[in-house]
Amino acid sequence: MSTHVYCKLKNRKSKDRILVPSDDNSRNIGDIEDDIFTKFNFQSSKHICHKHNAIGLDIGAFKNYILPNATEIVCPDKGKSITYSMSVSTFMQNAFKDDLGWGMQMFCPLKFWNKTQSRQWQGSLWEL
C-alpha cells in the first residue's frame, strides 16, 4: 500500500500528503499533511475507549508514521462537531500501551486532549 500521495492544489503546485495505514494494512486510518496527522472517520461515540477514557492509535502507525512526520494529532468528529487535538509530544509523554483485542495500541486519556466545539450553520440556503 502506497503511503505517499501528491495532491494537486488549485495553483497547480503539488503538496506531499502521507497516508497512515492501520497496523494490519487493511485500511488507512488517517493522513499527515502540513505536519498534522488527521484521523479519518473519527466518531467519539465509537472511538473513545471507555475502559481508559482515552483515544487510541495503532502503535505501529504512531511510531512509524506519526512520530517522525507530524507535530500535531487531530481527531475531528463531524457528527458531533467536536475536534480533539494535541501535540505529538504531549501524546508521547502521556500515552500508555494496551491490547484490547485489535492489536497493540497507544492510548492517551481525554484529560490531555484539547476539545473544541465547531460552529455549525443551522440556516438554509433559502433563508439568505
Secondary structure by P-SEA (a helix, b strand, c coil): cccbbbbbccccbbbbbbbbbccccccccccccccbbbbcccccccccccccccccccaaaaaccccccccbbbbbcccccbbbbbcaaaaaacbbbbbccccbbbbbccccbbbbbbbbbccccccc
